[in-house]
Each structure stands twice: as structure tokens, then as C-alpha cells.
């Protein structure tokens, strides 16, 4: 497995990874360490300070501490800074800066063991990079590259088992973006994410099963997944799940609805064990 992971990283290097070694990106240089007026005992100490400042509403203090931790290679600090710049949260919104923080995580930690304390952060960085490559970053060297997005999602989905990566990868297979259209592969990845409780994946898998798209038609099972998705979805952000659920319920027979309710109860019991 290690050889295949390194081969993938070498393939990704020209467009994703930071300078500083064999995997170099000519147009990006690793930032020099910043000096800080505040002394931190370690990168982890700076991370703790940054989190405290952030939670207290001191975003400027949080950035200062997180930058110190990032300079020490603390992956969580790099990820938090990436999210802050991506969202414009306490700093000017800057997708390129976010991209570069996420890239450094991918460069330095791609071989992180799945299930480790940092694995979720590393997988999330790959997912963020994949989303940036779908459309590119306007006015920057980061150009749209859907094929690269597929590779990044594939890595996080297969190696880390990340449900967001599995969901996004499935969407690309459904749409034929960056890869050949393959509803069967899409259903496979959606199923893996759905079983982890990923509500959008549950909804799309349910729709595929109800319609028999890429998989044998199973109306009751599809409706059960849509019911599960609807129960966990945020209506303010995921109204599309409610719409898919309503359409499936309207087209279902009474027998399908009863069977779906029984399947949903079984799913929930299995999850509680």
C-alpha cells in the first residue's frame, strides 16, 4: 500500500504539493517562519492558545498563535487557518491562501495512518483541495482540473475512508466530471458514505435505488435511505433532501412505505448497538 500511495503523491505533485523537497511546486514557496512577540513553549502550546483565543472571539490573537503553530508543522493549525481564509472568518477571504495551507497538510501528512488523531484533518485537506480543483481559483495559478479533483477525492475516499470524499467522488461519477460517467461506481461510494451517516450520500443513494439508476431498483430500500437522510438533514441548508424525499414518498406504494419504515428502524437499531 505504501508504494501505491507514494506513486499517487508523485502524480499529484505538480499541481498540489508545496516546495521543499522532491515533491515541489515551482510557483509556491514554503513561507518563512514568522517571529512572534508572544513566546510559546511549542507548536501544540500555540495551537491551544489559538483555539482559546478563537473561542473567546479574539480572531486576531487566534491567527497569530495559529500561524506560529503552523510554522511548527501542526496540521490542525494549518487546517484551521485554511478554513478561516476559505470562509473569511476573522481574516480577509482568500481562497489561494486557504489552498496553500491545505496543500501543505497534504504534502506533509499524506501517509498519516487512517484512524489516527490527525487522519480526519488530513483527509479534509484533500477534500478541500479537490473542491478547489473542480473550478480553480480565479486570478491564480490554481486552474480548474476535474481529473485532479477525482484523484484527490479518490485518495481521501479509499485510503482514509472519508465520507465527504466518498460523496464528492460519487457525484463526479454520476455527472461524468473528470472521469467516465459510472452510476454503478457512484452507488458504491455513496453506500460507503451513507453507512457512516452522511446525509447527502444517503439521499442520493436513496434516489438511485428508487429510480434503479446504476443499481437494481429497490424502491423500499431507497425510500428508507431518503427517510434517514431527511431525519438528519438541516432544512435551512439541505432543502433538496426534503424535495427528493417528498417525491419518493409520493410515488411509493403503501407497501413500499411500510417496508421502508421497517428498514429505517432496523438501520437505527443497528447503529445504536
C-alpha positions as CSV (number, residue, x, y, z in Angstrom):
1,X,0.0,0.0,0.0
2,X,2.8,2.4,0.8
3,X,4.2,2.2,-2.7
4,X,0.9,2.9,-4.3
5,X,0.3,5.9,-2.0
6,X,3.7,7.4,-2.9
7,X,3.1,6.8,-6.6
8,X,-0.2,8.8,-6.2
9,X,1.6,11.6,-4.4
10,X,4.2,11.8,-7.1
11,X,1.4,12.1,-9.7
12,X,-0.2,14.9,-7.7
13,X,3.0,16.8,-7.0
14,X,3.0,19.2,-10.0
15,X,-0.4,20.7,-9.1
16,X,-0.9,20.2,-5.4
17,X,2.1,19.9,-3.2
18,X,4.4,22.5,-1.6
19,X,8.0,23.2,-2.4
20,X,10.7,21.9,0.0
21,X,11.6,18.5,-1.3
22,X,11.3,16.1,-4.2
23,X,7.6,16.9,-4.4
24,X,7.9,20.5,-5.3
25,X,5.6,23.1,-6.8
26,X,7.7,25.7,-8.6
27,X,5.3,28.6,-8.2
28,X,4.8,28.2,-4.5
29,X,7.4,28.6,-1.8
30,X,7.1,27.4,1.8
31,X,6.6,30.5,3.9
32,X,9.5,31.6,6.1
33,X,9.0,31.1,9.8
34,X,7.3,34.1,11.4
35,X,8.7,35.8,14.5
36,X,6.2,36.2,17.3
37,X,6.2,38.6,20.2
38,X,4.5,36.0,22.3
39,X,6.6,33.1,23.4
40,X,5.0,29.6,23.0
41,X,6.5,26.5,24.6
42,X,5.8,24.5,21.5
43,X,3.6,24.3,18.4
44,X,1.0,22.4,20.4
45,X,1.0,25.1,23.1
46,X,0.5,27.7,20.3
47,X,-2.4,25.6,18.9
48,X,-4.1,25.5,22.3
49,X,-3.7,29.3,22.7
50,X,-5.1,29.8,19.2
51,X,-8.1,27.7,19.9
52,X,-8.7,29.5,23.2
53,X,-8.4,32.9,21.5
54,X,-10.7,31.9,18.7
55,X,-13.4,30.6,21.1
56,X,-13.1,33.8,23.1
57,X,-13.8,35.9,19.9
58,X,-10.2,37.1,19.6
59,X,-9.7,36.2,16.0
60,X,-6.5,38.3,15.6
61,X,-4.9,36.6,18.5
62,X,-6.0,33.3,17.2
63,X,-4.4,33.9,13.8
64,X,-1.1,34.9,15.5
65,X,-1.0,31.8,17.6
66,X,-2.1,29.5,14.8
67,X,0.5,30.9,12.4
68,X,3.2,30.1,15.0
69,X,1.8,26.6,15.3
70,X,1.5,26.2,11.5
71,X,5.2,27.2,11.2
72,X,6.0,24.3,13.5
73,X,4.1,21.9,11.2
74,X,1.0,21.4,13.4
75,X,-1.6,20.0,11.0
76,X,-4.6,21.1,12.9
77,X,-3.3,24.7,13.0
78,X,-2.8,24.6,9.2
79,X,-6.3,23.3,8.7
80,X,-7.9,25.9,11.0
81,X,-6.1,28.7,9.2
82,X,-7.1,27.2,5.8
83,X,-10.8,27.2,6.9
84,X,-10.5,30.8,8.3
85,X,-9.2,32.1,5.0
86,X,-11.6,30.0,2.9
87,X,-14.6,31.4,4.9
88,X,-13.3,34.9,5.6
89,X,-13.6,34.1,9.3
90,X,-11.7,36.8,11.2
91,X,-9.4,37.3,8.2
92,X,-9.9,38.6,4.6
93,X,-11.4,35.9,2.5
94,X,-8.6,34.4,0.4
95,X,-9.0,31.1,-1.4
96,X,-5.4,31.0,-2.6
97,X,-4.1,31.2,1.0
98,X,-6.6,28.6,2.1
99,X,-5.4,26.3,-0.8
100,X,-1.8,26.7,0.2
101,X,-2.5,25.8,3.8
102,X,-4.4,22.7,2.8
103,X,-1.7,21.8,0.3
104,X,0.9,21.9,3.0
105,X,-1.1,19.4,5.1
106,X,-1.4,17.1,2.1
107,X,2.3,17.4,1.4
108,X,3.5,16.8,4.9
109,X,0.9,14.2,6.1
110,X,-0.4,12.2,3.2
111,X,0.9,8.9,4.7
112,X,-0.8,9.6,8.0
113,X,-2.3,6.3,9.3
114,X,-6.0,6.1,8.8
115,X,-7.8,6.2,12.2
116,X,-5.1,8.3,13.8
117,X,-5.8,11.5,15.6
118,X,-4.8,13.6,12.6
119,X,-6.3,11.5,9.9
120,X,-9.6,13.4,9.8
121,X,-7.8,16.7,9.3
122,X,-5.5,15.3,6.6
123,X,-8.5,13.8,4.7
124,X,-10.4,17.1,5.0
125,X,-7.5,18.9,3.4
126,X,-7.5,16.5,0.4
127,X,-11.3,17.1,0.1
128,X,-10.8,20.9,0.2
129,X,-8.1,20.7,-2.5
130,X,-10.3,18.5,-4.6
131,X,-13.1,21.1,-4.4
132,X,-10.7,23.9,-5.4
133,X,-9.6,21.9,-8.4
134,X,-13.2,21.5,-9.6
135,X,-13.4,25.2,-10.5
136,X,-9.9,26.6,-10.0
137,X,-9.2,29.8,-8.2
138,X,-9.8,32.9,-10.3
139,X,-6.7,35.0,-10.9
140,X,-4.3,32.5,-9.5
141,X,-2.1,29.6,-10.7
142,X,-4.7,27.1,-9.5
143,X,-6.6,26.2,-12.7
144,X,-9.7,24.1,-13.0
145,X,-8.6,20.4,-13.2
146,X,-11.5,18.0,-12.7
147,X,-9.3,15.0,-13.3
148,X,-7.0,16.1,-10.4
149,X,-10.1,16.6,-8.3
150,X,-11.1,13.0,-8.9
151,X,-7.6,11.8,-7.9
152,X,-7.7,13.8,-4.6
153,X,-11.2,12.6,-3.7
154,X,-10.2,9.1,-4.6
155,X,-7.2,9.2,-2.3
156,X,-9.2,10.5,0.7
157,X,-12.1,8.2,-0.1
158,X,-10.1,5.0,-0.5
159,X,-7.2,5.5,1.9
160,X,-8.8,7.5,4.7
161,X,-12.4,6.3,4.2
162,X,-13.5,9.9,4.4
163,X,-17.3,10.1,3.8
164,X,-17.2,13.6,2.4
165,X,-14.6,12.4,-0.2
166,X,-16.7,9.4,-0.9
167,X,-19.8,11.6,-1.5
168,X,-18.0,14.1,-3.8
169,X,-16.3,11.3,-5.7
170,X,-19.7,9.7,-6.3
171,X,-21.1,13.0,-7.6
172,X,-18.3,13.1,-10.1
173,X,-19.1,9.6,-11.3
174,X,-22.7,10.5,-11.6
175,X,-22.1,13.6,-13.6
176,X,-19.1,12.2,-15.6
177,X,-17.0,15.1,-14.4
178,X,-13.2,14.4,-14.6
179,X,-13.9,10.8,-15.2
180,X,-16.2,8.5,-17.2
181,X,-19.8,8.5,-16.1
182,X,-20.4,5.4,-14.0
183,X,-23.6,5.3,-11.9
184,X,-22.6,1.9,-10.5
185,X,-19.3,3.3,-9.1
186,X,-21.3,6.3,-7.8
187,X,-23.7,4.0,-5.9
188,X,-20.8,2.1,-4.4
189,X,-19.2,5.2,-3.0
190,X,-22.5,6.6,-1.9
191,X,-23.3,3.4,0.0
192,X,-20.0,3.6,1.9
193,X,-20.6,7.2,2.9
194,X,-24.3,6.6,3.7
195,X,-23.4,3.8,6.1
196,X,-21.3,6.3,8.0
197,X,-24.3,8.6,8.4
198,X,-23.5,11.1,5.7
199,X,-27.0,12.6,5.0
200,X,-26.4,13.9,1.4
201,X,-25.0,10.5,0.4
202,X,-28.0,8.8,2.0
203,X,-30.3,11.0,-0.1
204,X,-28.5,10.4,-3.4
205,X,-28.2,6.7,-2.8
206,X,-31.9,6.6,-2.0
207,X,-32.7,8.4,-5.2
208,X,-30.6,5.9,-7.2
209,X,-32.3,2.9,-5.6
210,X,-35.8,4.4,-6.1
211,X,-35.1,5.0,-9.8
212,X,-32.9,2.0,-10.4
213,X,-30.1,4.2,-11.7
214,X,-26.8,2.2,-11.9
215,X,-28.2,-0.3,-9.4
216,X,-31.2,-2.7,-9.4
217,X,-34.4,-0.8,-8.5
218,X,-35.2,-1.2,-4.8
219,X,-38.0,1.3,-4.0
220,X,-38.4,0.4,-0.4
221,X,-34.7,0.5,0.5
222,X,-34.2,3.7,-1.5
223,X,-37.1,5.3,0.4
224,X,-35.6,4.1,3.7
225,X,-32.3,5.9,2.9
226,X,-34.2,9.0,1.9
227,X,-36.1,8.8,5.3
228,X,-32.8,8.5,7.1
229,X,-31.3,11.5,5.2
230,X,-34.4,13.6,5.9
231,X,-34.2,12.9,9.6
232,X,-30.6,14.1,9.8
233,X,-30.6,16.9,7.3
234,X,-30.5,20.6,8.1
235,X,-33.6,22.1,6.3
236,X,-32.0,25.5,6.1
237,X,-29.1,24.2,4.0
238,X,-30.3,20.9,2.6
239,X,-33.8,21.6,1.3
240,X,-33.1,19.4,-1.7
241,X,-33.1,16.4,0.5
242,X,-36.6,17.2,1.6
243,X,-37.7,17.5,-2.0
244,X,-36.2,14.2,-3.0
245,X,-37.9,12.6,0.0
246,X,-41.3,14.1,-0.9
247,X,-41.0,13.0,-4.5
248,X,-40.1,9.4,-3.5
249,X,-42.9,9.2,-0.9
250,X,-45.5,10.5,-3.4
251,X,-44.5,7.8,-5.9
252,X,-44.3,5.0,-3.4
253,X,-47.0,2.4,-2.7
254,X,-48.3,1.9,0.8
255,X,-46.4,-1.4,0.9
256,X,-43.2,0.3,0.0
257,X,-43.7,2.9,2.7
258,X,-44.3,0.3,5.4
259,X,-41.3,-1.7,4.3
260,X,-39.2,1.4,4.2
261,X,-40.2,2.4,7.7
262,X,-39.3,-1.1,9.0
263,X,-35.9,-0.9,7.2
264,X,-35.2,2.5,8.7
265,X,-36.0,1.2,12.2
266,X,-33.6,-1.7,11.6
267,X,-30.9,0.7,10.4
268,X,-31.3,2.8,13.6
269,X,-31.2,-0.2,15.8
270,X,-28.0,-1.4,14.2
271,X,-26.5,2.0,14.6
272,X,-27.4,2.1,18.4
273,X,-25.6,-1.3,19.0
